[in-house]
């Protein structure tokens, strides 16, 4: 069964990117012993991201000028980008742009994943849309030893403890990794007092 996973790095105070949409704060952290993202990516059949995340990756990795890097990171797996703008695509990349709600394309995303899972790469509001639909199955956070005064929030939603069940916590170098199962809407309602 295809699971939808929001796996992201965040500051201790819950930001994904700074006010200029940059992840420079993250790359300033010593990554020795950081989680093995390659093993995680092998379990994913589809990547989903918002336009800010997509544009940052294109620029930071120089993927338009060096499209072979795309294959190193994403392989031939499709990437769905939620945007209302026209954006460039690295040569040979399977990027599918969508302007609409997650609900409108959810079945297609799951179908494209085949027997693998779906990684919601970012941003926080996009992950929140999956959560709103009851379609988000897991939240994997790697908390970095940094804080920001503002920027893109981790998950701009009110989510109570009745929706999240801690499955594991571990240290990976300078990062703390927290794994939460996201309980279905009906299960959360059933467990309410």
C-alpha positions as CSV (number, residue, x, y, z in Angstrom):
1,X,0.0,0.0,0.0
2,X,1.4,3.4,-1.0
3,X,2.2,5.6,1.9
4,X,2.6,9.4,1.8
5,X,5.6,10.6,3.8
6,X,6.5,14.2,4.7
7,X,10.3,14.0,5.4
8,X,12.0,17.3,6.0
9,X,14.7,19.1,8.0
10,X,13.6,22.0,10.2
11,X,15.1,24.4,12.7
12,X,14.5,23.8,16.4
13,X,11.8,26.5,16.2
14,X,10.0,24.9,13.2
15,X,11.2,26.7,10.1
16,X,12.1,24.9,6.8
17,X,13.7,27.9,5.0
18,X,14.6,31.4,6.0
19,X,12.7,34.6,4.9
20,X,14.6,34.5,1.5
21,X,13.5,30.9,0.9
22,X,17.1,29.8,1.5
23,X,18.4,26.6,3.2
24,X,21.8,28.0,3.8
25,X,21.2,27.6,7.6
26,X,20.8,23.8,7.0
27,X,24.0,23.4,5.0
28,X,26.0,25.2,7.7
29,X,25.3,22.2,10.1
30,X,28.0,19.5,10.2
31,X,26.4,16.7,8.3
32,X,28.7,13.9,9.6
33,X,26.4,11.1,10.7
34,X,23.3,12.8,9.2
35,X,20.5,10.5,8.2
36,X,20.9,8.4,5.0
37,X,18.6,10.2,2.6
38,X,19.7,7.9,-0.3
39,X,18.2,4.8,1.4
40,X,15.0,6.7,2.1
41,X,14.8,7.9,-1.5
42,X,15.1,4.3,-2.8
43,X,11.7,3.5,-1.1
44,X,10.0,6.4,-2.9
45,X,8.2,6.2,-6.3
46,X,7.1,9.8,-6.6
47,X,8.4,13.1,-5.3
48,X,6.0,16.0,-4.6
49,X,7.0,19.6,-3.9
50,X,5.9,23.2,-4.2
51,X,7.3,25.7,-6.6
52,X,9.6,27.4,-4.0
53,X,11.2,24.1,-3.1
54,X,11.6,23.1,-6.8
55,X,13.1,26.5,-7.7
56,X,15.5,26.3,-4.8
57,X,16.7,22.9,-5.8
58,X,17.2,23.9,-9.5
59,X,19.3,26.9,-8.4
60,X,21.2,25.4,-5.5
61,X,22.3,22.3,-7.6
62,X,22.6,24.2,-10.9
63,X,20.3,21.5,-12.5
64,X,19.4,23.5,-15.6
65,X,23.1,23.7,-16.6
66,X,24.0,20.3,-15.3
67,X,20.9,18.1,-15.9
68,X,22.7,14.9,-15.3
69,X,22.7,15.7,-11.6
70,X,18.9,15.4,-11.7
71,X,19.2,11.7,-12.6
72,X,21.7,11.3,-9.7
73,X,19.2,12.7,-7.2
74,X,15.8,11.7,-8.6
75,X,16.5,9.0,-11.2
76,X,13.6,8.5,-13.6
77,X,11.0,8.8,-10.9
78,X,8.3,11.5,-11.5
79,X,8.3,14.7,-9.6
80,X,5.0,16.6,-9.2
81,X,5.4,20.3,-8.7
82,X,2.4,22.3,-7.5
83,X,2.6,25.8,-9.1
84,X,0.6,28.4,-10.8
85,X,3.6,29.6,-12.8
86,X,5.5,28.3,-15.8
87,X,8.9,26.9,-14.7
88,X,11.9,25.3,-16.5
89,X,12.6,21.6,-16.5
90,X,16.1,20.0,-16.5
91,X,16.7,18.0,-19.7
92,X,15.6,14.4,-19.2
93,X,13.7,15.0,-16.0
94,X,10.2,13.7,-15.5
95,X,8.6,16.8,-13.9
96,X,4.9,17.2,-13.9
97,X,3.4,20.6,-13.1
98,X,0.0,20.9,-11.5
99,X,-2.0,24.0,-10.8
100,X,-4.9,22.9,-8.5
101,X,-5.7,21.1,-5.2
102,X,-3.9,18.1,-3.9
103,X,-7.3,16.3,-3.9
104,X,-7.6,16.7,-7.7
105,X,-4.3,14.9,-8.4
106,X,-4.0,12.6,-5.3
107,X,-5.1,9.4,-7.1
108,X,-2.7,10.1,-10.0
109,X,0.2,10.6,-7.6
110,X,-0.5,7.4,-5.8
111,X,-0.9,5.5,-9.1
112,X,2.4,6.9,-10.4
113,X,4.2,5.7,-7.2
114,X,3.3,2.1,-8.1
115,X,4.3,-0.2,-5.2
116,X,6.6,2.5,-3.7
117,X,5.8,5.5,-1.4
118,X,5.3,9.2,-2.1
119,X,7.7,11.7,-0.6
120,X,6.3,15.2,0.1
121,X,9.6,17.0,-0.1
122,X,8.2,20.5,0.8
123,X,6.9,22.9,1.6
124,X,5.0,22.9,4.7
125,X,1.7,24.2,3.3
126,X,1.7,21.5,0.6
127,X,2.3,18.8,3.3
128,X,-0.6,20.4,5.2
129,X,-2.9,20.0,2.3
130,X,-2.2,16.2,2.3
131,X,-2.8,16.2,6.1
132,X,-6.1,18.1,5.6
133,X,-7.3,15.4,3.3
134,X,-6.3,12.6,5.7
135,X,-3.8,11.4,3.1
136,X,-0.5,12.0,5.0
137,X,0.7,8.8,6.6
138,X,4.0,9.7,8.2
139,X,6.0,12.7,9.3
140,X,9.8,12.4,9.5
141,X,11.6,15.4,11.0
142,X,15.3,15.9,11.2
143,X,15.7,18.8,13.6
144,X,18.9,20.8,13.1
145,X,20.8,22.8,15.8
146,X,19.7,26.1,14.4
147,X,16.9,28.7,14.8
148,X,15.5,31.4,12.6
149,X,13.5,34.5,13.4
150,X,11.1,33.8,10.5
151,X,10.6,32.0,7.2
152,X,8.7,29.0,5.8
153,X,7.0,27.1,8.7
154,X,7.3,23.4,9.1
155,X,3.6,22.7,9.0
156,X,1.3,25.7,9.1
157,X,-1.6,23.9,10.7
158,X,-3.0,23.2,14.1
159,X,-2.3,19.5,14.7
160,X,-3.2,18.0,18.0
161,X,-1.5,15.1,19.8
162,X,-4.5,13.0,18.8
163,X,-3.2,13.0,15.2
164,X,0.4,12.2,15.8
165,X,1.9,9.1,17.4
166,X,5.6,9.0,18.0
167,X,7.1,5.9,16.5
168,X,10.8,6.6,17.1
169,X,13.4,9.2,18.0
170,X,17.1,8.9,17.3
171,X,20.3,11.0,17.1
172,X,22.2,11.3,13.7
173,X,25.3,13.4,14.2
174,X,24.1,16.9,15.0
175,X,20.5,16.0,14.0
176,X,17.6,14.7,16.1
177,X,15.3,12.5,14.0
178,X,11.6,12.1,15.0
179,X,9.3,9.7,13.3
180,X,5.5,10.1,13.7
181,X,2.7,8.1,12.3
182,X,-0.2,10.4,11.3
183,X,-3.4,9.0,12.5
184,X,-6.4,9.0,10.1
185,X,-9.0,11.6,10.8
186,X,-11.5,9.0,11.9
187,X,-9.1,7.4,14.3
188,X,-8.3,10.8,15.9
189,X,-12.0,11.5,16.2
190,X,-12.6,8.1,17.8
191,X,-9.9,8.7,20.4
192,X,-11.3,12.1,21.5
193,X,-12.8,12.1,25.0
